[in-house]
Amino acid sequence: MSQNKAYSRTNLIQAAAICAMAAMTMTVSACGGGGGGDGGGGHAVPKVDLSACDQHPEVGPSALIGNATKTEFVKSEFFNKPYDRYDLEAVLDASVKSTAQYVNSLGITLRKVVNGSPAGKCPNYFGVPNAPDDLLAIWNEAAAGSSNNSSLQGLFFEYCGQGTGAGCKEREMINPTILVNHVADRWTLVHELMHHNFNQGRKADAEIPSAFRLDQMTKYHSDQFKKFLKDFEDLPNRGDLSSAVTELETLVKIGHHALARKPLEEVAIEGMLIDLWAKDEFKNSGSREPSTWYMEYSRTEAMKQSGELAGFLAPLKKAAEENFWPEISAQIQTVEDLMQMPERETLRMIKEAKAKIAKKLGRVDSEERGSTLPPIMGMTSLHAHDEEVSFDADQSAEHARAHLDQVDREGAAKKFIEEIRKLRQDVEQIAK
């Protein structure tokens, strides 16, 4: 599909809520080869020392600025997440100054964060305006969560300003903002741009449920799961146990969608960029050697959350085995396989990324394997709602949650985990 892009931009007022998509690097990372941007005139560019730069930030091909008026959403091989191929192709081999200009052409606010002296690193983003105090506060809050072995390099987020204007409707762009460390490389900027890109793809696909809808669905199917378990406890029978397993399977799929908004998206972006770098399509990315460190870190974060539903399996298995219902045992095994899929698939993605890096650098002879991602992990494997279910949602509540949907992708996963933990407590009461 192809269409002209339209972006809603409102004044940068105090954020009602924010959630960042952060690019982290090890503190030993070297400088990159790019940066800059036109960032909205009127600011004086001071003299800078570029002697540490392997390549001048303004040297390199121009981004395909004309792509900003084109749109074609395609599915990534990583979790089938939709993205606009034109926005990615526009910056594959551009200088970082030109990359920054393309970012600005999309209506994204791009600002740099200066933390002390470059200290031997390339000040790639010397031409980008400094982040004002309100954006620095957001950066500092995100940076506070960094581990001792990493430092914040980039941040993407959106938020609504004060008021409830049309700019905050659920699937419109709301003040998209990218912050970058002033010595970050071009890889970082393209990484943050891909968060924006995936966000566009999510909002353009009506079958991908919003955060509000995910929350509704989690509550509804949790209640159904509890109902069938209670009915089974009162009078054991095949139908109620099988229905409980079906509800659990739906909850697992909802969990996949929630995880795909934050930790799994980090895995997807880094995997995509490593793949494009290995094919020599993504160039001028910086002097540091690509690494799977952030993929592994993000995978670990995802696995902490994805195991919350596993505890429901054992009592279901026991009931099926004690009653000699092999067809339900098989149904439970299918759900267990589905639960393990994010762990299995992210491990495969990381192994393949490592092999691509090694092959490109000539370290080992390794053959690239094709993607084996099962369709069930597809981003449209779960419909936005079941037609026969009426949630009777209050419109004002939907609007309020729409603010969070724009800005809090991580919040979708956190909300899901909170609901599942509450469900576990309720189920424990039923079993007593």
Secondary structure as UniProt FT lines:
FT   STRAND          21..26
FT   TURN            27..28
FT   TURN            51..52
FT   TURN            57..58
FT   HELIX           65..69
FT   STRAND          73..75
FT   TURN            77..80
FT   STRAND          82..84
FT   HELIX           85..89
FT   TURN            90..91
FT   HELIX           96..105
FT   TURN            106..107
FT   STRAND          109..113
FT   TURN            119..120
FT   TURN            124..127
FT   HELIX           133..143
FT   TURN            144..145
FT   TURN            148..149
FT   STRAND          150..157
FT   HELIX           166..168
FT   TURN            170..171
FT   STRAND          177..181
FT   TURN            182..183
FT   HELIX           186..204
FT   TURN            206..207
FT   HELIX           211..234
FT   HELIX           238..259
FT   TURN            260..262
FT   HELIX           263..278
FT   TURN            279..280
FT   HELIX           293..306
FT   HELIX           307..312
FT   HELIX           313..322
FT   TURN            323..324
FT   HELIX           326..360
FT   TURN            361..362
FT   HELIX           375..377
FT   TURN            379..380
FT   TURN            387..388
FT   HELIX           395..407
FT   HELIX           409..431
//
